[in-house]
């Protein structure tokens, strides 16, 4: 939740990207720009966005995937194509601890995010 004057805003976004790769050769590179435009829209602030099927690999740096005003937490699938997930959390929410662990079932990842109350 985030207060903006007398109004409280708490919007969450969750979607299956089916490739959010930033590669110049990718037909899906427009998707990352669309997500950036959506999250950076000041009219409809989003506190967090959960993305599945990012298809990111370690060769994509956090700087390539970063969105101004958001923390990026990511877990890329290892060893085969597809998969991966990411969480963009509004930087107005100070994060104290982030744990990422994988579950063997279908290479799924889970995030535990702890908000700092300082």
N, CA, C and O atoms as CSV, one atom per row, in Angstrom:
chain,resi,resn,atom,element,x,y,z
A,1,UNK,N,N,0.810,-1.183,0.000
A,1,UNK,CA,C,0.000,0.000,0.000
A,1,UNK,C,C,0.852,1.245,0.000
A,1,UNK,O,O,1.910,1.288,0.629
A,2,UNK,N,N,0.402,2.232,-0.688
A,2,UNK,CA,C,1.155,3.477,-0.797
A,2,UNK,C,C,0.158,4.620,-0.682
A,2,UNK,O,O,-0.882,4.601,-1.340
A,3,UNK,N,N,0.455,5.594,0.128
A,3,UNK,CA,C,-0.458,6.720,0.270
A,3,UNK,C,C,-0.080,7.829,-0.686
A,3,UNK,O,O,1.095,8.150,-0.862
A,4,UNK,N,N,-1.083,8.400,-1.290
A,4,UNK,CA,C,-0.884,9.529,-2.193
A,4,UNK,C,C,-1.989,10.522,-1.845
A,4,UNK,O,O,-3.104,10.435,-2.360
A,5,UNK,N,N,-1.662,11.466,-0.963
A,5,UNK,CA,C,-2.682,12.390,-0.484
A,5,UNK,C,C,-3.687,11.623,0.353
A,5,UNK,O,O,-3.298,10.876,1.251
A,6,UNK,N,N,-4.966,11.794,0.079
A,6,UNK,CA,C,-6.016,11.094,0.814
A,6,UNK,C,C,-6.308,9.735,0.195
A,6,UNK,O,O,-7.123,8.973,0.716
A,7,UNK,N,N,-5.654,9.435,-0.895
A,7,UNK,CA,C,-5.919,8.229,-1.669
A,7,UNK,C,C,-4.884,7.148,-1.348
A,7,UNK,O,O,-3.699,7.455,-1.216
A,8,UNK,N,N,-5.304,5.919,-1.225
A,8,UNK,CA,C,-4.377,4.811,-1.031
A,8,UNK,C,C,-4.313,4.002,-2.310
A,8,UNK,O,O,-5.338,3.626,-2.879
A,9,UNK,N,N,-3.099,3.740,-2.751
A,9,UNK,CA,C,-2.887,3.013,-3.992
A,9,UNK,C,C,-2.206,1.696,-3.668
A,9,UNK,O,O,-1.175,1.682,-2.996
A,10,UNK,N,N,-2.756,0.613,-4.124
A,10,UNK,CA,C,-2.086,-0.679,-3.961
A,10,UNK,C,C,-2.416,-1.545,-5.163
A,10,UNK,O,O,-3.325,-2.374,-5.118
A,11,UNK,N,N,-1.676,-1.344,-6.223
A,11,UNK,CA,C,-1.903,-2.095,-7.444
A,11,UNK,C,C,-0.785,-3.102,-7.648
A,11,UNK,O,O,0.398,-2.786,-7.515
A,12,UNK,N,N,-1.186,-4.311,-7.973
A,12,UNK,CA,C,-0.240,-5.367,-8.280
A,12,UNK,C,C,-0.492,-5.828,-9.704
A,12,UNK,O,O,-1.632,-5.848,-10.168
A,13,UNK,N,N,0.560,-6.191,-10.383
A,13,UNK,CA,C,0.458,-6.660,-11.755
A,13,UNK,C,C,1.117,-8.027,-11.813
A,13,UNK,O,O,2.212,-8.212,-11.282
A,14,UNK,N,N,0.463,-8.981,-12.449
A,14,UNK,CA,C,1.017,-10.312,-12.617
A,14,UNK,C,C,0.706,-10.786,-14.025
A,14,UNK,O,O,-0.436,-10.694,-14.478
A,15,UNK,N,N,1.720,-11.295,-14.721
A,15,UNK,CA,C,1.460,-11.767,-16.075
A,15,UNK,C,C,2.523,-12.766,-16.528
A,15,UNK,O,O,3.640,-12.794,-16.010
A,16,UNK,N,N,2.146,-13.578,-17.499
A,16,UNK,CA,C,3.038,-14.524,-18.146
A,16,UNK,C,C,3.553,-13.847,-19.404
A,16,UNK,O,O,2.786,-13.604,-20.336
A,17,UNK,N,N,4.845,-13.540,-19.441
A,17,UNK,CA,C,5.412,-12.765,-20.543
A,17,UNK,C,C,5.682,-13.600,-21.791
A,17,UNK,O,O,5.671,-13.077,-22.905
A,18,UNK,N,N,5.923,-14.884,-21.607
A,18,UNK,CA,C,6.339,-15.767,-22.715
A,18,UNK,C,C,7.432,-15.101,-23.555
A,18,UNK,O,O,7.330,-14.981,-24.776
A,19,UNK,N,N,8.446,-14.687,-22.869
A,19,UNK,CA,C,9.665,-14.061,-23.386
A,19,UNK,C,C,9.630,-12.548,-23.219
A,19,UNK,O,O,8.815,-11.839,-23.810
A,20,UNK,N,N,10.543,-12.101,-22.395
A,20,UNK,CA,C,10.705,-10.672,-22.137
A,20,UNK,C,C,12.157,-10.305,-22.439
A,20,UNK,O,O,12.747,-9.456,-21.772
A,21,UNK,N,N,12.715,-10.953,-23.443
A,21,UNK,CA,C,14.138,-10.789,-23.730
A,21,UNK,C,C,14.452,-9.438,-24.363
A,21,UNK,O,O,13.696,-8.942,-25.198
A,22,UNK,N,N,15.582,-8.845,-23.955
A,22,UNK,CA,C,15.982,-7.546,-24.495
A,22,UNK,C,C,16.857,-7.649,-25.742
A,22,UNK,O,O,17.322,-6.627,-26.247
A,23,UNK,N,N,17.089,-8.855,-26.247
A,23,UNK,CA,C,17.977,-9.037,-27.407
A,23,UNK,C,C,17.466,-8.280,-28.619
A,23,UNK,O,O,16.269,-8.268,-28.904
A,24,UNK,N,N,18.387,-7.654,-29.321
A,24,UNK,CA,C,18.022,-6.917,-30.535
A,24,UNK,C,C,17.449,-7.847,-31.595
A,24,UNK,O,O,16.656,-7.417,-32.433
A,25,UNK,N,N,17.843,-9.120,-31.567
A,25,UNK,CA,C,17.363,-10.068,-32.574
A,25,UNK,C,C,16.032,-10.720,-32.193
A,25,UNK,O,O,15.456,-11.460,-32.991
A,26,UNK,N,N,15.546,-10.452,-30.993
A,26,UNK,CA,C,14.309,-11.086,-30.528
A,26,UNK,C,C,13.076,-10.380,-31.076
A,26,UNK,O,O,13.003,-9.151,-31.087
A,27,UNK,N,N,12.107,-11.174,-31.531
A,27,UNK,CA,C,10.831,-10.615,-31.971
A,27,UNK,C,C,10.015,-10.110,-30.787
A,27,UNK,O,O,9.027,-9.399,-30.972
A,28,UNK,N,N,10.420,-10.471,-29.578
A,28,UNK,CA,C,9.658,-10.110,-28.377
A,28,UNK,C,C,10.256,-8.930,-27.615
A,28,UNK,O,O,9.797,-8.619,-26.516
A,29,UNK,N,N,11.270,-8.266,-28.171
A,29,UNK,CA,C,11.934,-7.184,-27.424
A,29,UNK,C,C,10.994,-6.028,-27.099
A,29,UNK,O,O,11.251,-5.278,-26.157
A,30,UNK,N,N,9.915,-5.867,-27.854
A,30,UNK,CA,C,8.939,-4.801,-27.586
A,30,UNK,C,C,8.245,-5.005,-26.250
A,30,UNK,O,O,7.780,-4.040,-25.643
A,31,UNK,N,N,8.169,-6.248,-25.780
A,31,UNK,CA,C,7.451,-6.529,-24.530
A,31,UNK,C,C,8.108,-5.854,-23.329
A,31,UNK,O,O,7.417,-5.339,-22.449
A,32,UNK,N,N,9.439,-5.856,-23.291
A,32,UNK,CA,C,10.139,-5.221,-22.174
A,32,UNK,C,C,9.864,-3.716,-22.165
A,32,UNK,O,O,9.661,-3.133,-21.100
A,33,UNK,N,N,9.857,-3.096,-23.321
A,33,UNK,CA,C,9.532,-1.666,-23.402
A,33,UNK,C,C,8.097,-1.400,-22.955
A,33,UNK,O,O,7.821,-0.395,-22.301
A,34,UNK,N,N,7.190,-2.300,-23.308
A,34,UNK,CA,C,5.791,-2.162,-22.883
A,34,UNK,C,C,5.688,-2.236,-21.356
A,34,UNK,O,O,4.956,-1.461,-20.740
A,35,UNK,N,N,6.421,-3.166,-20.755
A,35,UNK,CA,C,6.407,-3.293,-19.291
A,35,UNK,C,C,7.007,-2.039,-18.659
A,35,UNK,O,O,6.476,-1.526,-17.674
A,36,UNK,N,N,8.113,-1.544,-19.222
A,36,UNK,CA,C,8.714,-0.298,-18.705
A,36,UNK,C,C,7.710,0.847,-18.748
A,36,UNK,O,O,7.529,1.561,-17.762
A,37,UNK,N,N,7.058,1.019,-19.895
A,37,UNK,CA,C,6.076,2.101,-20.040
A,37,UNK,C,C,4.938,1.956,-19.039
A,37,UNK,O,O,4.464,2.944,-18.479
A,38,UNK,N,N,4.508,0.731,-18.821
A,38,UNK,CA,C,3.405,0.474,-17.881
A,38,UNK,C,C,3.808,0.811,-16.456
A,38,UNK,O,O,3.061,1.479,-15.741
A,39,UNK,N,N,4.992,0.352,-16.034
A,39,UNK,CA,C,5.416,0.578,-14.650
A,39,UNK,C,C,5.836,2.024,-14.391
A,39,UNK,O,O,5.702,2.517,-13.271
A,40,UNK,N,N,6.338,2.698,-15.408
A,40,UNK,CA,C,6.780,4.080,-15.218
A,40,UNK,C,C,5.648,5.093,-15.387
A,40,UNK,O,O,5.883,6.297,-15.289
A,41,UNK,N,N,4.440,4.631,-15.636
A,41,UNK,CA,C,3.285,5.519,-15.814
A,41,UNK,C,C,2.880,6.122,-14.465
A,41,UNK,O,O,2.400,5.392,-13.597
A,42,UNK,N,N,3.059,7.432,-14.266
A,42,UNK,CA,C,2.742,8.043,-12.975
A,42,UNK,C,C,1.242,8.124,-12.686
A,42,UNK,O,O,0.853,8.305,-11.532
A,43,UNK,N,N,0.408,7.996,-13.691
A,43,UNK,CA,C,-1.042,8.080,-13.501
A,43,UNK,C,C,-1.583,6.835,-12.805
A,43,UNK,O,O,-2.526,6.925,-12.019
A,44,UNK,N,N,-0.995,5.681,-13.087
A,44,UNK,CA,C,-1.435,4.408,-12.499
A,44,UNK,C,C,-0.246,3.714,-11.835
A,44,UNK,O,O,0.307,2.770,-12.399
A,45,UNK,N,N,0.157,4.172,-10.638
A,45,UNK,CA,C,1.332,3.586,-9.991
A,45,UNK,C,C,1.099,2.127,-9.602
A,45,UNK,O,O,0.040,1.761,-9.092
A,46,UNK,N,N,2.096,1.325,-9.852
A,46,UNK,CA,C,2.035,-0.099,-9.524
A,46,UNK,C,C,3.095,-0.384,-8.474
A,46,UNK,O,O,4.255,-0.005,-8.635
A,47,UNK,N,N,2.695,-1.050,-7.401
A,47,UNK,CA,C,3.627,-1.335,-6.320
A,47,UNK,C,C,4.536,-2.510,-6.645
A,47,UNK,O,O,5.712,-2.507,-6.282
A,48,UNK,N,N,4.001,-3.510,-7.323
A,48,UNK,CA,C,4.823,-4.665,-7.671
A,48,UNK,C,C,4.274,-5.349,-8.907
A,48,UNK,O,O,3.067,-5.368,-9.145
A,49,UNK,N,N,5.191,-5.913,-9.694
A,49,UNK,CA,C,4.816,-6.681,-10.877
A,49,UNK,C,C,5.526,-8.024,-10.827
A,49,UNK,O,O,6.753,-8.081,-10.742
A,50,UNK,N,N,4.759,-9.097,-10.879
A,50,UNK,CA,C,5.309,-10.452,-10.911
A,50,UNK,C,C,5.231,-10.951,-12.344
A,50,UNK,O,O,4.166,-10.924,-12.962
A,51,UNK,N,N,6.361,-11.407,-12.868
A,51,UNK,CA,C,6.435,-11.836,-14.266
A,51,UNK,C,C,6.897,-13.285,-14.318
A,51,UNK,O,O,7.928,-13.631,-13.741
A,52,UNK,N,N,6.145,-14.126,-15.000
A,52,UNK,CA,C,6.563,-15.512,-15.218
A,52,UNK,C,C,6.978,-15.687,-16.674
A,52,UNK,O,O,6.626,-14.883,-17.538
A,53,UNK,N,N,7.726,-16.741,-16.925
A,53,UNK,CA,C,8.205,-17.050,-18.277
A,53,UNK,C,C,8.976,-15.879,-18.895
A,53,UNK,O,O,8.694,-15.458,-20.017
A,54,UNK,N,N,9.945,-15.365,-18.147
A,54,UNK,CA,C,10.763,-14.250,-18.664
A,54,UNK,C,C,11.684,-14.700,-19.793
A,54,UNK,O,O,11.994,-13.917,-20.692
A,55,UNK,N,N,12.113,-15.928,-19.751
A,55,UNK,CA,C,13.074,-16.511,-20.704
A,55,UNK,C,C,14.430,-15.821,-20.623
A,55,UNK,O,O,15.197,-15.866,-21.585
A,56,UNK,N,N,14.744,-15.180,-19.487
A,56,UNK,CA,C,16.031,-14.516,-19.332
A,56,UNK,C,C,17.127,-15.539,-19.088
A,56,UNK,O,O,16.885,-16.624,-18.559
A,57,UNK,N,N,18.339,-15.168,-19.486
A,57,UNK,CA,C,19.534,-15.972,-19.254
A,57,UNK,C,C,20.561,-15.088,-18.544
A,57,UNK,O,O,20.419,-13.865,-18.510
A,58,UNK,N,N,21.583,-15.707,-17.986
A,58,UNK,CA,C,22.570,-14.904,-17.249
A,58,UNK,C,C,23.252,-13.865,-18.106
A,58,UNK,O,O,23.763,-12.882,-17.570
A,59,UNK,N,N,23.282,-14.039,-19.404
A,59,UNK,CA,C,23.929,-13.047,-20.274
A,59,UNK,C,C,23.190,-11.711,-20.311
A,59,UNK,O,O,23.755,-10.700,-20.727
A,60,UNK,N,N,21.924,-11.703,-19.875
A,60,UNK,CA,C,21.186,-10.437,-19.785
A,60,UNK,C,C,21.487,-9.823,-18.424
A,60,UNK,O,O,21.165,-10.402,-17.386
A,61,UNK,N,N,22.106,-8.644,-18.437
A,61,UNK,CA,C,22.492,-8.010,-17.175
A,61,UNK,C,C,21.277,-7.354,-16.508
A,61,UNK,O,O,20.282,-7.039,-17.161
A,62,UNK,N,N,21.387,-7.163,-15.207
A,62,UNK,CA,C,20.327,-6.453,-14.477
A,62,UNK,C,C,20.128,-5.056,-15.049
A,62,UNK,O,O,19.008,-4.546,-15.074
A,63,UNK,N,N,21.218,-4.432,-15.510
A,63,UNK,CA,C,21.110,-3.082,-16.084
A,63,UNK,C,C,20.229,-3.077,-17.333
A,63,UNK,O,O,19.488,-2.120,-17.557
A,64,UNK,N,N,20.298,-4.130,-18.147
A,64,UNK,CA,C,19.451,-4.220,-19.343
A,64,UNK,C,C,17.981,-4.385,-18.984
A,64,UNK,O,O,17.102,-3.965,-19.736
A,65,UNK,N,N,17.719,-4.992,-17.846
A,65,UNK,CA,C,16.360,-5.355,-17.454
A,65,UNK,C,C,15.760,-4.387,-16.444
A,65,UNK,O,O,14.575,-4.479,-16.122
A,66,UNK,N,N,16.562,-3.468,-15.947
A,66,UNK,CA,C,16.128,-2.539,-14.900
A,66,UNK,C,C,15.031,-1.603,-15.397
A,66,UNK,O,O,14.963,-1.252,-16.575
A,67,UNK,N,N,14.183,-1.217,-14.462
A,67,UNK,CA,C,13.141,-0.227,-14.725
A,67,UNK,C,C,13.274,0.840,-13.643
A,67,UNK,O,O,13.267,0.528,-12.453
A,68,UNK,N,N,13.395,2.098,-14.059
A,68,UNK,CA,C,13.559,3.197,-13.108
A,68,UNK,C,C,12.448,3.180,-12.070
A,68,UNK,O,O,11.267,3.058,-12.396
A,69,UNK,N,N,12.855,3.305,-10.810
A,69,UNK,CA,C,11.882,3.374,-9.722
A,69,UNK,C,C,11.472,2.015,-9.178
A,69,UNK,O,O,10.560,1.931,-8.355
A,70,UNK,N,N,12.137,0.938,-9.627
A,70,UNK,CA,C,11.779,-0.416,-9.183
A,70,UNK,C,C,13.017,-1.231,-8.844
A,70,UNK,O,O,14.041,-1.145,-9.522
A,71,UNK,N,N,12.905,-2.034,-7.769
A,71,UNK,CA,C,13.905,-3.049,-7.459
A,71,UNK,C,C,13.613,-4.222,-8.399
A,71,UNK,O,O,12.453,-4.527,-8.673
A,72,UNK,N,N,14.655,-4.868,-8.886
A,72,UNK,CA,C,14.490,-6.060,-9.714
A,72,UNK,C,C,14.995,-7.280,-8.958
A,72,UNK,O,O,16.136,-7.311,-8.495
A,73,UNK,N,N,14.138,-8.275,-8.840
A,73,UNK,CA,C,14.502,-9.558,-8.245
A,73,UNK,C,C,14.209,-10.589,-9.324
A,73,UNK,O,O,13.089,-10.653,-9.831
A,74,UNK,N,N,15.193,-11.388,-9.676
A,74,UNK,CA,C,14.994,-12.315,-10.783
A,74,UNK,C,C,15.539,-13.699,-10.468
A,74,UNK,O,O,16.444,-13.864,-9.650
A,75,UNK,N,N,14.966,-14.682,-11.135
A,75,UNK,CA,C,15.436,-16.057,-11.044
A,75,UNK,C,C,15.301,-16.664,-12.433
A,75,UNK,O,O,14.196,-16.953,-12.892
A,76,UNK,N,N,16.438,-16.854,-13.099
A,76,UNK,CA,C,16.445,-17.371,-14.463
A,76,UNK,C,C,16.473,-18.901,-14.452
A,76,UNK,O,O,17.093,-19.514,-13.583
A,77,UNK,N,N,15.800,-19.500,-15.417
A,77,UNK,CA,C,15.856,-20.957,-15.554
A,77,UNK,C,C,17.256,-21.338,-16.025
A,77,UNK,O,O,17.832,-20.693,-16.901
A,78,UNK,N,N,17.778,-22.378,-15.437
A,78,UNK,CA,C,19.114,-22.858,-15.783
A,78,UNK,C,C,19.003,-24.131,-16.620
A,78,UNK,O,O,18.174,-24.998,-16.341
A,79,UNK,N,N,19.837,-24.233,-17.635
A,79,UNK,CA,C,19.980,-25.484,-18.346
A,79,UNK,C,C,19.053,-25.734,-19.522
A,79,UNK,O,O,19.283,-26.668,-20.291
A,80,UNK,N,N,18.018,-24.933,-19.684
A,80,UNK,CA,C,17.155,-25.103,-20.848
A,80,UNK,C,C,16.395,-23.826,-21.144
A,80,UNK,O,O,16.358,-22.910,-20.323
A,81,UNK,N,N,15.800,-23.770,-22.303
A,81,UNK,CA,C,15.102,-22.572,-22.776
A,81,UNK,C,C,13.792,-22.343,-22.016
A,81,UNK,O,O,13.192,-23.274,-21.477
A,82,UNK,N,N,13.375,-21.090,-21.991
A,82,UNK,CA,C,12.087,-20.747,-21.378
A,82,UNK,C,C,12.209,-20.573,-19.879
A,82,UNK,O,O,13.309,-20.493,-19.331
A,83,UNK,N,N,11.064,-20.517,-19.230
A,83,UNK,CA,C,11.010,-20.422,-17.779
A,83,UNK,C,C,11.528,-19.099,-17.243
A,83,UNK,O,O,11.652,-18.113,-17.969
A,84,UNK,N,N,11.822,-19.107,-15.973
A,84,UNK,CA,C,12.320,-17.918,-15.290
A,84,UNK,C,C,11.185,-17.036,-14.801
A,84,UNK,O,O,10.086,-17.038,-15.355
A,85,UNK,N,N,11.473,-16.294,-13.762
A,85,UNK,CA,C,10.482,-15.362,-13.230
A,85,UNK,C,C,11.199,-14.144,-12.663
A,85,UNK,O,O,12.396,-14.179,-12.378
A,86,UNK,N,N,10.445,-13.082,-12.509
A,86,UNK,CA,C,11.009,-11.836,-11.989
A,86,UNK,C,C,9.952,-11.111,-11.175
A,86,UNK,O,O,8.749,-11.315,-11.338
A,87,UNK,N,N,10.442,-10.273,-10.309
A,87,UNK,CA,C,9.570,-9.445,-9.489
A,87,UNK,C,C,10.143,-8.036,-9.519
A,87,UNK,O,O,11.297,-7.819,-9.152
A,88,UNK,N,N,9.333,-7.084,-9.958
A,88,UNK,CA,C,9.689,-5.668,-9.906
A,88,UNK,C,C,8.917,-5.075,-8.733
A,88,UNK,O,O,7.687,-5.123,-8.708
A,89,UNK,N,N,9.637,-4.515,-7.761
A,89,UNK,CA,C,9.010,-3.940,-6.565
A,89,UNK,C,C,9.321,-2.450,-6.540
A,89,UNK,O,O,10.480,-2.050,-6.651
A,90,UNK,N,N,8.288,-1.634,-6.394
A,90,UNK,CA,C,8.449,-0.182,-6.374
A,90,UNK,C,C,9.507,0.195,-5.339
A,90,UNK,O,O,9.481,-0.297,-4.210
A,91,UNK,N,N,10.435,1.067,-5.725
A,91,UNK,CA,C,11.536,1.434,-4.832
A,91,UNK,C,C,11.076,2.278,-3.643
A,91,UNK,O,O,11.866,2.556,-2.741
A,92,UNK,N,N,9.806,2.687,-3.633
A,92,UNK,CA,C,9.257,3.362,-2.454
A,92,UNK,C,C,9.119,2.377,-1.296
A,92,UNK,O,O,8.964,2.781,-0.144
A,93,UNK,N,N,9.175,1.094,-1.606
A,93,UNK,CA,C,9.117,0.050,-0.578
A,93,UNK,C,C,10.549,-0.393,-0.305
A,93,UNK,O,O,11.155,-1.064,-1.140
A,94,UNK,N,N,11.101,-0.027,0.854
A,94,UNK,CA,C,12.474,-0.444,1.150
A,94,UNK,C,C,12.516,-1.934,1.454
A,94,UNK,O,O,11.779,-2.418,2.313
A,95,UNK,N,N,13.369,-2.653,0.759
A,95,UNK,CA,C,13.487,-4.093,0.970
A,95,UNK,C,C,14.654,-4.383,1.887
A,95,UNK,O,O,15.758,-3.872,1.701
A,96,UNK,N,N,14.392,-5.210,2.876
A,96,UNK,CA,C,15.429,-5.554,3.839
A,96,UNK,C,C,16.079,-6.887,3.467
A,96,UNK,O,O,17.291,-7.050,3.605
A,97,UNK,N,N,15.286,-7.822,3.004
A,97,UNK,CA,C,15.802,-9.158,2.769
A,97,UNK,C,C,15.023,-9.800,1.631
A,97,UNK,O,O,13.797,-9.705,1.570
A,98,UNK,N,N,15.740,-10.443,0.745
A,98,UNK,CA,C,15.107,-11.166,-0.344
A,98,UNK,C,C,15.719,-12.553,-0.398
A,98,UNK,O,O,16.933,-12.692,-0.542
A,99,UNK,N,N,14.899,-13.564,-0.285
A,99,UNK,CA,C,15.357,-14.947,-0.402
A,99,UNK,C,C,14.767,-15.528,-1.676
A,99,UNK,O,O,13.566,-15.409,-1.920
A,100,UNK,N,N,15.599,-16.149,-2.481
A,100,UNK,CA,C,15.133,-16.800,-3.693
A,100,UNK,C,C,15.514,-18.268,-3.576
A,100,UNK,O,O,16.676,-18.597,-3.334
A,101,UNK,N,N,14.545,-19.137,-3.744
A,101,UNK,CA,C,14.878,-20.551,-3.735
A,101,UNK,C,C,14.109,-21.255,-4.834
A,101,UNK,O,O,12.999,-20.864,-5.196
A,102,UNK,N,N,14.725,-22.299,-5.355
A,102,UNK,CA,C,14.108,-23.071,-6.425
A,102,UNK,C,C,13.509,-24.342,-5.852
A,102,UNK,O,O,14.028,-24.924,-4.900
A,103,UNK,N,N,12.425,-24.749,-6.446
A,103,UNK,CA,C,11.768,-25.994,-6.096
A,103,UNK,C,C,11.974,-26.913,-7.291
A,103,UNK,O,O,11.812,-26.474,-8.430
A,104,UNK,N,N,12.323,-28.159,-7.069
A,104,UNK,CA,C,12.633,-29.061,-8.177
A,104,UNK,C,C,11.466,-29.299,-9.127
A,104,UNK,O,O,11.683,-29.688,-10.275
A,105,UNK,N,N,10.248,-29.077,-8.680
A,105,UNK,CA,C,9.100,-29.303,-9.548
A,105,UNK,C,C,9.112,-28.305,-10.694
A,105,UNK,O,O,8.814,-27.127,-10.499
A,106,UNK,N,N,9.452,-28.767,-11.881
A,106,UNK,CA,C,9.426,-27.957,-13.099
A,106,UNK,C,C,10.304,-26.708,-13.012
A,106,UNK,O,O,10.005,-25.695,-13.644
A,107,UNK,N,N,11.391,-26.777,-12.227
A,107,UNK,CA,C,12.330,-25.655,-12.113
A,107,UNK,C,C,11.677,-24.365,-11.629
A,107,UNK,O,O,12.113,-23.275,-12.002
A,108,UNK,N,N,10.655,-24.472,-10.815
A,108,UNK,CA,C,9.942,-23.284,-10.326
A,108,UNK,C,C,10.785,-22.552,-9.286
A,108,UNK,O,O,11.558,-23.167,-8.550
A,109,UNK,N,N,10.629,-21.258,-9.237
A,109,UNK,CA,C,11.311,-20.442,-8.226
A,109,UNK,C,C,10.269,-19.753,-7.367
A,109,UNK,O,O,9.164,-19.455,-7.821
A,110,UNK,N,N,10.633,-19.508,-6.135
A,110,UNK,CA,C,9.762,-18.767,-5.238
A,110,UNK,C,C,10.574,-17.656,-4.602
A,110,UNK,O,O,11.763,-17.812,-4.324
A,111,UNK,N,N,9.908,-16.530,-4.377
A,111,UNK,CA,C,10.555,-15.394,-3.752
A,111,UNK,C,C,9.945,-15.150,-2.385
A,111,UNK,O,O,8.736,-15.286,-2.204
A,112,UNK,N,N,10.772,-14.793,-1.438
A,112,UNK,CA,C,10.281,-14.295,-0.153
A,112,UNK,C,C,10.895,-12.915,0.003
A,112,UNK,O,O,12.117,-12.771,0.025
A,113,UNK,N,N,10.054,-11.911,0.110
A,113,UNK,CA,C,10.521,-10.533,0.219
A,113,UNK,C,C,10.075,-9.995,1.561
A,113,UNK,O,O,8.907,-10.112,1.932
A,114,UNK,N,N,10.997,-9.413,2.278
A,114,UNK,CA,C,10.683,-8.851,3.578
A,114,UNK,C,C,10.852,-7.349,3.515
A,114,UNK,O,O,11.926,-6.850,3.179
A,115,UNK,N,N,9.792,-6.628,3.837
A,115,UNK,CA,C,9.834,-5.167,3.807
A,115,UNK,C,C,10.526,-4.659,5.067
A,115,UNK,O,O,10.312,-5.184,6.159
A,116,UNK,N,N,11.348,-3.646,4.906
A,116,UNK,CA,C,12.011,-3.020,6.040
A,116,UNK,C,C,11.064,-2.016,6.673
A,116,UNK,O,O,10.377,-1.276,5.969
A,117,UNK,N,N,11.026,-1.989,7.987
A,117,UNK,CA,C,10.158,-1.024,8.681
A,117,UNK,C,C,10.977,0.072,9.332
A,117,UNK,O,O,10.578,0.617,10.361
A,118,UNK,N,N,12.109,0.399,8.748
A,118,UNK,CA,C,12.966,1.431,9.347
A,118,UNK,C,C,12.729,2.773,8.691
A,118,UNK,O,O,13.360,3.762,9.063
